[in-house]
Amino acid sequence: MIVKDIEVKNIMPKTNLPVSDFAVNPYVGCTHACKYCYASFMKRFTNHPEPWGEFIDVKYWPEINNPGKYAGKEAFFCSVTDPYQPLEKKYGRTRALLEQLLPTGISISISTKSDLILRDMNLIKQFPSAHVAWSINTLDEDFRKEMDRAASIERRLEAMRQFYEAGIQSTCFISPIFPGISDVIAIIERVKRQCNLVWLENLNLRGDYKARILDWIHEHHPELDDLYHEIYTKGNREYWIALDQEIRAYTQKEGMMYIRDDDQHRSPFGEPPVVCNYFYHEEVRKSAKKGI
């Protein structure tokens, strides 16, 4: 693992992401090394020859100036790394940023695949409208190990439970959904009493990891070759349409709110979570850029 310190001028860049005003990334790179990670495109800007997952740049930044401009805004941790990857235990850059932001009145949302976040639960709870999401796209630990080096599924679920029971808005981010592999309804069943929102996102294949995932499917699940060819070569939507209908029927039976492309709704604590289908978020994002 190659680790180096870097100085950055701005740790709070504005973002076009629909979920926040600022995207913060205390690290460059991520040791979770997810095979499907879209953030691997960051290699183009780092001058790192090492494979994605084998290098980390640890960021250091000036003290945040003009803190008043962040009041009423929201910061997202993180857009191209995991704020609680294992090196955070040593370097503490995510915690340092949280401590700097706490007096500003900013809201925060955090996405992670780690239970290290439990260390900062009391700090996170002090932010207005804080919410935390754990990425969980399978209950099969063998499949999880094939796809990432992050915390086990059970550790993520336990962290989610503790945050939820502490009164912090919690999300199960079922992403990416692998066609024919991810059992979405089984995951919802597992988390429905310990989160306020379930967010569904389909597997998008692009860039250099498209071939890597398709090769893995061919090697480990050749029976799915035709399905993946239909979806990722021909652009056939039938699988996602059928899954949408299946989840809609399930949520109706369970008394859950089911919505599309809108993550602003969350259920009150003690009630079944809202389920948000974000299958076509790429189209929504394109439409937003065009002003449609």
C-alpha positions in Angstrom: 0.0 0.0 0.0 1.4 3.4 -1.0 0.4 6.2 1.4 1.5 9.8 1.1 0.5 13.1 2.6 -0.7 15.9 0.3 -1.6 19.5 0.9 -4.9 20.8 -0.7 -6.2 24.4 -0.8 -9.9 23.5 -0.5 -11.5 20.5 1.2 -15.0 21.9 0.6 -15.6 22.1 -3.2 -19.1 22.7 -4.4 -20.8 19.8 -6.2 -23.6 19.2 -8.7 -24.7 16.1 -6.8 -28.4 16.3 -6.1 -27.9 15.2 -2.5 -25.7 18.0 -1.2 -24.1 21.4 -1.7 -20.5 20.3 -1.0 -18.7 17.0 -1.7 -15.8 16.4 0.7 -13.1 13.8 0.3 -10.4 13.6 3.0 -8.6 11.0 1.0 -7.7 10.2 -2.6 -8.1 6.5 -3.3 -9.8 3.8 -1.2 -8.4 0.6 0.2 -11.8 -1.1 0.0 -10.9 -1.7 -3.7 -14.4 -2.5 -4.9 -14.3 -4.2 -8.3 -17.2 -2.0 -9.5 -16.0 1.3 -8.1 -16.8 4.2 -10.4 -14.3 6.4 -8.5 -11.4 4.4 -10.1 -11.5 7.1 -12.8 -9.6 9.3 -10.2 -6.4 7.5 -11.2 -6.3 9.8 -14.2 -5.7 12.7 -11.9 -3.3 11.2 -9.4 -0.2 10.1 -11.3 -0.4 6.8 -9.4 0.8 3.8 -11.4 -0.6 1.4 -8.7 -3.9 -0.3 -9.2 -7.0 1.2 -7.7 -7.1 0.2 -4.0 -3.4 0.1 -3.6 -2.6 3.8 -2.9 -4.0 6.5 -0.6 -3.3 10.2 -0.6 -4.0 11.6 2.9 -5.3 15.2 2.6 -4.3 18.1 4.8 -6.0 21.5 4.4 -6.1 25.0 5.8 -8.5 25.8 8.6 -12.0 26.4 7.2 -12.5 30.2 6.6 -15.8 32.1 6.7 -17.7 29.3 8.5 -20.9 31.2 8.3 -21.3 30.4 4.6 -22.0 26.8 5.4 -25.0 27.3 7.7 -28.1 25.7 6.2 -26.0 23.9 3.5 -25.2 20.2 3.3 -21.9 18.4 2.9 -21.6 14.8 1.5 -18.9 12.5 2.8 -17.7 11.2 0.3 -18.1 11.3 -3.5 -14.9 9.4 -4.5 -13.6 7.6 -1.4 -14.9 6.0 1.8 -14.5 8.4 4.7 -14.1 5.5 7.1 -11.7 3.2 5.3 -9.3 1.5 7.6 -6.6 4.2 7.4 -9.0 6.7 9.0 -8.3 4.9 12.3 -4.7 6.1 12.1 -5.0 9.4 10.3 -8.3 10.7 11.5 -8.9 13.2 8.6 -12.6 12.6 8.5 -13.0 13.2 12.2 -10.8 16.3 11.9 -13.1 17.7 9.3 -16.2 16.9 11.2 -14.8 18.7 14.2 -14.0 21.8 12.1 -17.5 21.8 10.5 -19.5 21.2 13.7 -19.7 24.9 14.7 -20.7 26.0 11.2 -24.3 24.8 11.3 -23.9 22.7 8.2 -25.8 19.4 7.7 -24.0 16.3 6.8 -24.7 13.0 5.0 -22.2 10.2 5.1 -21.9 7.0 2.9 -19.7 4.2 4.0 -19.0 0.5 4.0 -17.4 0.5 7.4 -18.3 0.2 11.1 -15.4 2.5 12.1 -18.0 5.3 11.9 -19.2 4.1 15.3 -16.2 5.9 16.8 -17.7 9.2 15.7 -21.4 8.5 16.4 -21.6 11.0 19.3 -20.0 13.7 17.1 -22.2 13.0 14.1 -25.3 13.1 16.2 -24.6 16.8 17.1 -25.0 17.9 13.4 -28.4 19.1 12.3 -30.3 16.6 10.2 -27.3 14.2 10.0 -27.9 11.0 8.1 -25.7 8.0 7.3 -25.9 5.4 4.6 -24.3 2.0 4.5 -23.7 0.3 1.1 -25.1 -3.2 1.2 -25.8 -5.0 -2.0 -25.8 -8.6 -0.8 -26.3 -10.8 2.3 -23.9 -13.4 0.9 -20.5 -12.9 2.5 -18.7 -14.9 -0.1 -20.0 -12.6 -2.9 -19.1 -9.6 -0.8 -15.5 -10.8 -0.4 -15.3 -11.2 -4.1 -16.3 -7.6 -4.7 -14.6 -5.6 -1.9 -12.2 -5.5 1.1 -14.6 -3.5 3.3 -16.2 -4.5 6.6 -18.3 -7.6 6.6 -22.1 -7.3 5.9 -22.9 -8.1 9.5 -20.6 -5.4 10.8 -22.2 -2.8 8.5 -25.7 -4.0 9.6 -24.7 -3.8 13.3 -23.4 -0.2 12.8 -26.6 0.8 11.1 -28.7 -0.7 13.9 -26.7 1.3 16.5 -27.0 4.6 14.6 -30.7 4.0 14.1 -31.3 3.3 17.8 -29.3 6.4 18.7 -31.9 8.5 16.7 -29.6 9.2 13.7 -31.3 9.0 10.3 -30.0 5.8 8.7 -30.1 4.5 5.1 -29.5 1.1 3.6 -28.0 1.9 0.2 -28.6 -1.3 -1.8 -26.0 -0.5 -4.5 -25.0 -1.6 -6.9 -27.7 -4.2 -7.6 -26.2 -7.1 -9.5 -28.8 -8.5 -11.8 -29.5 -12.2 -11.0 -27.3 -12.0 -7.8 -28.5 -9.2 -5.5 -31.6 -10.3 -3.6 -33.1 -6.8 -3.0 -36.2 -8.0 -1.1 -34.2 -10.2 1.2 -32.0 -7.2 2.1 -35.0 -5.0 2.7 -36.5 -7.7 5.0 -33.2 -7.7 6.9 -33.0 -4.0 7.5 -36.6 -2.8 7.6 -36.6 -2.3 11.4 -33.3 -0.5 11.6 -33.3 2.3 8.9 -35.4 5.2 7.7 -34.7 4.9 4.0 -33.8 2.1 1.6 -32.2 3.5 -1.6 -31.9 1.2 -4.6 -29.3 1.8 -7.4 -28.7 -0.5 -10.3 -25.3 -1.7 -11.4 -23.9 0.7 -14.0 -21.0 -0.6 -16.1 -18.7 1.9 -17.8 -15.0 2.6 -18.0 -12.3 0.1 -17.3 -14.4 -1.8 -14.8 -17.1 -2.9 -17.3 -14.9 -5.6 -18.8 -13.6 -6.6 -15.3 -17.2 -7.2 -14.1 -18.4 -8.9 -17.2 -15.3 -11.2 -17.1 -16.1 -12.0 -13.5 -19.7 -12.8 -14.3 -18.6 -15.1 -17.1 -16.1 -16.9 -14.9 -18.4 -17.3 -11.8 -21.9 -17.1 -13.2 -21.8 -18.1 -16.9 -25.6 -18.8 -16.7 -26.0 -15.0 -16.4 -24.0 -14.1 -19.5 -27.0 -13.7 -21.7 -28.8 -11.5 -19.1 -25.8 -9.2 -18.7 -25.4 -9.0 -22.5 -29.0 -7.9 -22.9 -28.6 -5.3 -20.2 -25.1 -3.9 -20.7 -24.6 -4.4 -24.5 -28.1 -4.1 -25.9 -29.5 -1.7 -23.3 -32.5 -3.8 -22.6 -34.5 -2.5 -19.5 -36.8 -5.5 -19.0 -34.9 -6.8 -16.0 -35.1 -3.4 -14.2 -38.8 -2.9 -15.1 -39.7 -6.4 -13.7 -37.6 -5.8 -10.6 -39.4 -2.4 -10.1 -42.8 -4.1 -10.3 -41.7 -6.8 -7.9 -40.5 -4.3 -5.3 -43.5 -2.1 -5.8 -45.8 -5.1 -5.0 -43.7 -6.1 -2.0 -43.6 -2.6 -0.5 -47.4 -2.2 -1.0 -48.0 -5.5 0.8 -45.6 -4.4 3.7 -47.1 -0.9 3.9 -43.9 0.9 2.8 -43.8 4.1 0.8 -42.3 3.4 -2.6 -41.0 6.3 -4.6 -38.6 7.0 -7.5 -35.7 9.4 -7.9 -36.3 11.3 -4.7 -34.3 10.6 -1.6 -35.8 13.5 0.5 -38.4 11.3 2.2 -37.6 9.3 5.2 -39.8 7.4 7.6 -40.2 8.3 11.3 -38.3 6.1 13.7 -40.2 2.9 14.5 -42.0 2.8 11.2 -41.1 0.9 8.0 -38.5 2.6 5.8 -39.3 4.5 2.7 -38.0 2.7 -0.4 -36.6 4.8 -3.2 -36.0 3.4 -6.6 -33.0 5.2 -8.2 -32.5 2.8 -11.1 -32.5 5.6 -13.8 -30.6 8.2 -11.9 -28.2 8.7 -14.8 -31.1 9.9 -16.9 -32.3 12.2 -14.1 -28.8 13.6 -13.8 -28.5 14.3 -17.5 -32.0 15.9 -17.5 -31.0 18.2 -14.6 -27.8 19.3 -16.5 -30.0 20.2 -19.5 -32.5 22.1 -17.3 -35.3 19.7 -18.2 
